[in-house]
Amino acid sequence: MNSTGWGRVLALALAATVLSVVQASLLIFLPLALLLMALPPRRPVLVLAGVVLLLLLMRGGGGSPVADFGRGWSLVLGAWFVIGVVAMGSGAFLSRALFAVAGALLTAGTLLAMHRDSFQALDEAVASQLRGGVTAALNLGGSFSLGEEMTEALYRTAELQATLYPALLGLASIAGLGVAWWAYRKLALREGEALRPLVEFRFNDGLIWLLILGGGLLLLPIGGAAVRAGSNLLAFMAFLYALRGAAVLLFMGGVPGPLGLVFAALVAVLLYPLVMATVFLVGLSDTWLDLRTRRSGAGDSG
């Protein structure tokens, strides 16, 4: 499974589904449609498949604000990703994906700033959808009750998600683009290794300034909008650094087997704050120490 990247693809598809308020299918298949239509080799059957995908996914407008926003965001995201692929030549996937997320955010932010009522309506619709999801999940339990404290914790989590949904959408967009990029390279280019393994995950060290900017906006007494922007920027970068830290630890300790993965998942669930803080700090320190290069150099010397 890992030799062809299926494990990575399933993990990315799951991340796109869990993190985003937007349908994961839009984040994956709309960019894929644009990739098949716009990039070589442009075989007729693939171009036709891209056109059909695009038409199927874009139909049915005029629904909820979240659904309409999801279509628009995914289309703009895919367009920026195509531009990034063309402009960056042989650049790494993550650089192109971050470029696409930044471009989509700039586009969506400009349009929503011009129509502030639309942004407020989207915010309210997202919050309502998340609260409704918690209510529906609780109702599925029927007479089984989680208790007042657990119920309140679930609703607080939904409120936090409603605040941080831009950051979560950005992360889900990267995951969706990863699946689309894998599918394009498999279908159009017929490449065997379409996505690099997690142990190689890294990004430009200059992005540390985005983490600092997010912390500054959160701490400075500027106002509500700045706090919201800082919280989302900090959450987005903290997740990326945590993922980088996980890649470093996997490189150092090796990829565990099935039982090791189960044990690691249990530890992550039971000690979530401690685990997240640890992998975040490891990823952050890798910015200056480049731990994987140092380890490789030490191994070669030995």
Secondary structure, DSSP 8 states (H G I E B T S, - for coil): -GGGTHHHHHHHHHHHHHH-SS-HHHHHHHHHHHHHHHSTT--HHHHHHHHHHHHHHH-S-SS-HHHHHHHHHHHHHHHHHHHHHHHHTT--HHHHHHHHHHHHHHHHHHHHHH-HHHHHHHHHHHHHHHHHHHHHHHHHTTT----HHHHHHHHHHHHHHHHHHHHHHHHHHHHHHHHHHHHHIIIII--S--S--GGG----GGGHHHHHHHHHHHHSS--HHHHHHHHHHHHHHHHHHHHHHHHHHHHHH----HHHHHHHHHHHHHTHHHHHHHHHHHHHHHHHH-HHHHHHHHHHH-
